[in-house]
Amino acid sequence: MLKVKTVAAVLAMITATLAAGVAQADAKEWKTLNVGVEGAFPPFNSTKADGELVGLDLDVMKEACKRAQLECKISAQDWDSLTPSLVAGKFDVMLTAGPTEERRKVIDFTNPYVITPNTFLVAADSPLVNLPNTGKSFSVDTEEGKQAIAELKTALKGKVLGAALSTSQLKFAEEEFGSDSDVRTYKSAEQSLLDLTSGRIDAQFDNLIFATDRAKASGGRLQPSGPFFVGGIMATNTTFGIRKDEPELKAILNDALASMQADGTLSKLSEKWFLMDLSPKQ
């Protein structure tokens, strides 16, 4: 009887060892990351005249790679092609990725490294410069947020709004204001900005930090207006986008981000680029 038990125990140990070996063989060992970024969404990311990519996203990614002992190869590509390129394997990570219901169907996301609301950017001499509830924060999932949207629909009726392709800002603007306003799609936030500056559209719906940065860069010609919205379909969590079924990479990046959050690095980088701390809090 003892021998039977002993044999069974040995067989169980061999089975467990083989299973562990298979799991270890299946696990991918990450040493190098190919990273994609738009390079045209300051201050999150932008491209200098000499081609250097700079911004919050770049600083966070480089520090995460340093802590994870990974070599990062970062290159710029049009925003609307980043997700397909990630899925196809050209990139392992895409930057400035906000989780949305549609994106979750095709890619996965790390934990956020900043959380930013959305608002409108308008010309400083526009009648829209003081939209209802300007500067107030709302979740669109609350009754107060729904009321704020209703007031905006009235104020924006007949106006022309712009938002970037393949963004949750565009989808939100189309769903909430498309029946009363003309919502136009642009290849990038910067292209929408060009039409706003030239007067071809009345307002741009975008990330608050982008709106604030572009208003500052305009020398007073542009100004954020309207409430600060989070919730609903909007992707206000800024994360690293990764392919599905990459649990090792997700764990590696989340560990690096957790370390950066714990020692205050995320807070410092947010303050460096945004002049305010929008890093996640425990």
PyMOL commands that set and color helices and strands:
alter all, ss='L'
color gray80, all
select helices_A, chain A and resi 2-26+56-68+79-88+101-104+143-155+168-177+189-197+208-217+247-262+265-274
alter helices_A, ss='H'
color red, helices_A
select strands_A, chain A and resi 32-37+40-41+45-47+53-54+71-76+93-97+107-109+114-115+118-123+137-139+160-164+182-186+203-207+222-230+237-243
alter strands_A, ss='S'
color yellow, strands_A
deselect
rebuild
show_as cartoon
